[in-house]
Amino acid sequence: PIGDVVLSAREIGVRYGGVVALADVSFDVHEGEIVGLIGPNGAGKTTFIDAISGFADARGTVALAGRTLDGRRAFRRSRAGLGRTFQGIDLYDDLSVRENVAVGTTASLHRGADRPPLDAAQMGRLFEVLHLDGVVDRPVRELSQGQRQLVSVARALAGRPKVVLLDEPAAGLDSTESIWLGHRLRAIRDAGTTIVLVDHDMDLVLDVCDRIVVLDLGTRIAIGTPAEIRSDSEVTRAYLGAT
Ligand code: ATP
């Protein structure tokens, strides 16, 4: 069931020198949703995640569960309940799955947070939900690409975010792994975490998302259900037709 607005982005704008990476992008994310954010290369998807999570200087207003995040640094946004992953996999290859995920529970990052990070029992359940429970003590270099992507996701979830922003979790996955990832993302959502999903894998995004936002050249060109996005002529022209 879709609930109240949990993340509100209003007129988010980012410039890099003379380049307008993002121009006044607004949309709301409701509790219990998976919202996809798609667009061609350079459309501004990662910039949007960076702006919302405090890794890029941005104009505009962001609120999480009704509280403004404006002017707050990245770690404070994390404490407020905003999780994220980074494009590409940023894992410690020789450390175990459990150790890699524990980075996400670093005490100083969560001091004074609304919700404390996961405890050991909750972490065990997270590994089950992500189907990583059989490999928690293996070094991540021994894992498949799909499992490695999920370790990154698990690290973000270990801080118990209200909303998690995922930057291309299907990168490097084949279609079987991507379908498997889709099931895991639904399970995460069903366990109570709202998801914003940036990805180029259109099959995954159309399959798993409740709503989709389309960016092109830093501007929001469409927003709607997967069916609406599929039949939107501007989207087809800007994006779907080009792939
Ligand atoms: P991709 O799908 O290729 O990851 P994207 O939609 O995530 O693309 P962004 O990476 O957000 O797009 O880039 C948006 C625009 O901002 C591009 O024109 C890009 O070149 C520019 N840009 C992004 N980061 C920087 C930066 N650190 N310095 C200068 N320009 C940047």
Residues whose N, C-alpha, C, O or C-beta is under 5 A from the ligand:
A	BS01	ATP	Y16 A21 G39 P40 N41 G42 A43 G44 K45 T46 T47
